[in-house]
């Protein structure tokens, strides 16, 4: 029969090995946690082809379903806009200068016809820009360019 000291030595050695393994595991995990993570994917934002600033207003219910200048039916719930001179259709980032909110709209109509206005946006765009109740706001435009053609 093994001596009393030998009986206690074996479990102590096993316990020490287990504790050492756990410590090594945590050390390895903390080293992994400090490794740099993969960078966030970057979405390319097109550069502004043109910039402008001025007043924007919105239009909606009274023109819902009417044809736009490029032949589409106006949808006040779509992110669209009317501009006097931009090619149809074009993409424009509209920024509300009062609150910094912005939205990309597709210009598919002509207007605005009210003097002193730069752009008319749909009700949906005005909601995103948070100026529905005001009716108009000062904006900055960043013209992103014509809408890319969809493959047939």
Beta strands, then each sheet from edge to edge (+ up, - down):
strand 1: 50-59
strand 2: 80-82
strand 3: 90-96
strand 4: 102-109
strand 5: 117-122
strand 6: 136-146
sheet 1: 1+ 5+ 2- 4- 3+ 6- 1+
end
